[in-house]
Amino acid sequence: MRFFLIYSLLLSFLQAKTSYEIGKDLYKQKGCYSCHGHKAEGMHAYPALANRAKGYMTYKLKRLRSKISDNQQQEMMIAYAVDLSDEDIDNLTTFFSEYVDEESAERYDDSFRLEGDGGS
């Protein structure tokens, strides 16, 4: 019985999502991509969110959640930010600050060998 309990705890720990992954899922669920782009790169008049400072983005989202905006364009964000919890904001800002474009990220092949290195 102990083995089963330890095994199930270990399995659930291994399947736990990171803050980055949860933030990425929230970004998709909340529809943020429709204005800010699928890669958080920004579109038209909407700012890029990818690789922005976590502290700055946390500050902005909490202000918007409190229904405080700096200009008319930001006012439209209030409806999206009002229901965000502190945990949601933390996960989203982790996603923004650590964003990696997985499609264009370089992938390294550890088996690459230079000619004449003897394959070792």
C-alpha positions in Angstrom: 0.0 0.0 0.0 2.8 2.4 0.8 4.4 1.7 -2.6 1.2 2.6 -4.3 0.9 5.8 -2.4 4.5 6.8 -3.1 4.1 5.9 -6.7 0.9 7.9 -7.2 2.5 10.9 -5.4 5.6 10.7 -7.6 3.4 10.3 -10.7 1.3 13.4 -9.9 4.5 15.4 -9.1 6.0 14.5 -12.5 2.8 15.5 -14.3 2.4 18.9 -12.5 2.6 21.8 -14.8 5.0 24.6 -14.3 4.0 28.2 -13.8 5.2 28.9 -17.4 2.9 26.2 -18.8 -0.1 27.3 -16.7 0.5 30.9 -17.9 0.7 29.7 -21.5 -2.6 27.9 -21.1 -4.2 31.0 -19.5 -3.0 33.1 -22.3 -4.8 30.8 -24.8 -8.0 30.4 -22.6 -8.5 34.1 -22.0 -8.1 34.8 -25.7 -5.1 37.2 -25.2 -3.7 36.0 -28.5 -6.5 37.6 -30.5 -5.0 41.0 -29.8 -1.5 40.3 -28.7 -0.7 37.6 -31.2 -0.2 33.8 -31.0 3.5 34.4 -30.0 2.7 37.3 -27.7 4.5 39.4 -30.3 2.0 42.2 -30.4 -0.3 43.1 -33.3 -1.3 46.5 -34.8 -1.7 48.9 -31.9 -1.6 46.1 -29.2 1.8 45.8 -27.4 4.1 42.8 -27.4 4.0 40.9 -24.1 6.8 38.4 -24.8 10.0 38.8 -22.8 8.7 41.8 -20.8 9.8 42.3 -17.2 7.8 40.2 -14.8 7.6 43.0 -12.2 6.3 45.6 -14.7 3.7 43.2 -16.2 2.5 42.3 -12.7 2.1 45.9 -11.8 0.2 46.6 -15.0 -2.2 43.6 -14.6 -2.9 44.4 -11.0 -3.7 48.0 -11.9 -6.0 46.9 -14.6 -7.6 44.4 -12.3 -8.3 47.3 -9.9 -10.0 49.1 -12.9 -7.2 51.7 -13.2 -5.9 52.4 -16.7 -3.5 55.0 -18.1 -5.3 55.6 -21.4 -8.4 54.7 -23.3 -6.8 51.8 -25.1 -5.9 50.2 -21.8 -9.5 50.5 -20.6 -10.5 47.6 -22.9 -8.1 45.4 -20.9 -10.0 45.9 -17.6 -12.7 43.4 -18.6 -10.1 40.8 -19.1 -8.1 41.5 -16.0 -10.9 42.0 -13.5 -11.3 38.2 -12.8 -7.6 37.4 -12.6 -6.3 36.0 -9.3 -2.9 36.8 -7.9 -1.9 33.3 -8.9 -3.2 33.8 -12.5 -1.2 37.1 -12.7 1.9 35.3 -11.5 1.5 32.5 -14.0 0.8 34.9 -16.9 3.7 37.1 -16.1 6.0 34.1 -15.8 4.9 33.1 -19.3 5.5 36.6 -20.6 8.9 37.1 -19.0 10.3 33.7 -19.9 8.6 33.4 -23.3 10.4 31.1 -25.8 9.1 30.8 -29.4 9.2 27.0 -29.5 8.7 27.0 -33.3 11.8 28.9 -34.1 14.0 28.0 -31.1 17.1 26.2 -32.2 17.3 22.5 -31.4 20.6 21.0 -30.8 21.5 17.4 -31.8 23.9 15.9 -29.3 24.8 13.2 -31.8 26.4 15.7 -34.2 30.0 14.8 -35.0 32.6 16.7 -36.9 34.3 15.0 -39.8 37.4 13.3 -38.7 36.7 13.1 -35.0 36.5 9.3 -35.2 32.9 9.2 -34.0 33.8 9.3 -30.4 
